[in-house]
Amino acid sequence: MTHGQATVIQFNNVTVTYRSRKQAILNGFSLAVNQGEFVLLTGRSGCGKTTVTRLINGLIPNFFDTVVTGDVFVGGLDIKKVSLRELTRKVGSVFQDPRSQFFTLHTLSELAFASENLGLPGPVIRAQIQKTIQNLNMAAIGEKSLFALSSGEKQKVAIASVYTLEPEIYVLDEPLANLDEKGVAQLLATLKTLKAEGHTVIIAEHRLAYLQDLADRVILMADSQKKGDFTGEDFFAKPACWFREQGLRHFDGAVPRLAAAAGQNRKGQDPLLEAQQLAFGYTRGQPVWENLSFCAYAGEITGIMGENGTGKSTLLRVLMGLEKQTRGEIRIAGKPAGAGRRIQQSFYVMQDVDYQLFAPSVWEELLLGCPASPEIEDKAGEYLRFFQLEAYQQVHPAALSGGQKQRLAIALACMRDARLLFFDEPTSGLDGASMEKVSRLLRQLAQAGRCIFVISHDREFASNTFDRVLYLKADGRLIERGE
């Protein structure tokens, strides 16, 4: 369970309360991590995993407005008495969305940024970058613009920008959330390098299977406390029913077996949405994709899958009228539908839900744009309970965890009467229990006559949810698969 090394992270009876909330997010939490350990933090959404990572990297108490009792020592430093600058030399942080930690436009300048910010000499910085590119196998992307990178490559740059400072400890918060299979393989290779070099790695994650051969320890969290401390071997050997009881994911990574046969919904039915010979491209650029034709039906959930960067999100925006296709036609209920009509009949849950949360409380967010009536309030209350958000009714949406925000955004879609629903990575940040809730709810919405499109890299979710899948290939072709 340990490497016989010195303790590098120590939590002693730590309780943390965000001032925007009444209840503590951590309550009497204690943990010791030894040098060189690879530790997985997991548990249901909102259990406090991210708060643990924020204490290790110093964002609490230096950035987030919290009340902290107990002691946290990281690399021998008391986090209450040191600056973020001092902790930066000990701890490197990688966030769920790597774009949130980029400061420049190109890979090489991003690798140099942190060292330049600390005032290190030029020759030292150049040597750091050369070592990073070699050790993390980054020669192919070293000269690229950050805008030209896939999501997996961006995640690699985020880790590499931290690696250049040679920290003892790496903290990652759900790095897998929005990666395709190629991106997962790149992330896994990088994590293996960090472990082989003897670094201490702390990773908070819901999607667990890819860490089966890496995790030395697994810390299970529930109700703001540590509920279990397992060796990686013991944890992953537990039966599937145990994972379900804990609200965790348990998936072997197999090819999705679709939830229902698409043809079951089509007998004697006209399509609700038809796309005919669609093409899209940016000005003076190569087409993102072209000649896409397909139909979608009320009562059906269509998954859109494929590698990062193939234009899946662009396709959704074109279908709902937020982007204009360069060629082709879209019909709704057999009639040509311009952008205005498509927007009117659509609701969109974005990949980054922070961009679509506007109200000062969860309750007001649910009611925003809805006609005032007792029925609407009853409906909002029903979805609050379904998504286990009733305790956060008066909380500002920005104060929610990532998984809670995701559940709130999906509840917003349920509150609207749009016939066409579009979801972009709706399970990023969701634990196993919440993923199953979302799957059940999408099926209920489909059965009520909605036509639903979902972008996802989440194979477990796809297996439970989709009637059919449209695979968007890197060459712009669309391959349809149904059972």
Secondary structure as UniProt FT lines:
FT   STRAND          7..18
FT   TURN            19..20
FT   STRAND          26..34
FT   TURN            35..36
FT   STRAND          38..43
FT   TURN            45..46
FT   HELIX           49..57
FT   HELIX           59..62
FT   STRAND          66..74
FT   TURN            75..76
FT   STRAND          77..78
FT   TURN            79..81
FT   HELIX           84..88
FT   TURN            89..90
FT   STRAND          91..94
FT   HELIX           98..101
FT   HELIX           107..117
FT   TURN            118..119
FT   HELIX           122..135
FT   TURN            136..137
FT   TURN            139..143
FT   HELIX           146..148
FT   HELIX           151..163
FT   TURN            164..165
FT   STRAND          169..173
FT   TURN            175..178
FT   HELIX           181..196
FT   TURN            197..198
FT   STRAND          200..204
FT   HELIX           209..211
FT   TURN            212..214
FT   STRAND          217..222
FT   TURN            223..224
FT   STRAND          225..231
FT   HELIX           232..236
FT   HELIX           240..245
FT   TURN            246..247
FT   HELIX           262..265
FT   TURN            266..268
FT   STRAND          273..281
FT   TURN            283..284
FT   STRAND          287..296
FT   TURN            298..299
FT   STRAND          301..305
FT   TURN            308..309
FT   HELIX           312..320
FT   STRAND          327..332
FT   TURN            333..334
FT   STRAND          335..336
FT   HELIX           339..344
FT   STRAND          346..349
FT   HELIX           353..356
FT   HELIX           362..367
FT   TURN            368..369
FT   HELIX           374..386
FT   TURN            387..388
FT   HELIX           390..392
FT   TURN            393..394
FT   HELIX           397..399
FT   HELIX           402..415
FT   STRAND          420..424
FT   TURN            426..429
FT   HELIX           432..447
FT   TURN            448..449
FT   STRAND          451..455
FT   HELIX           459..465
FT   STRAND          468..472
FT   TURN            474..475
FT   STRAND          478..482
//
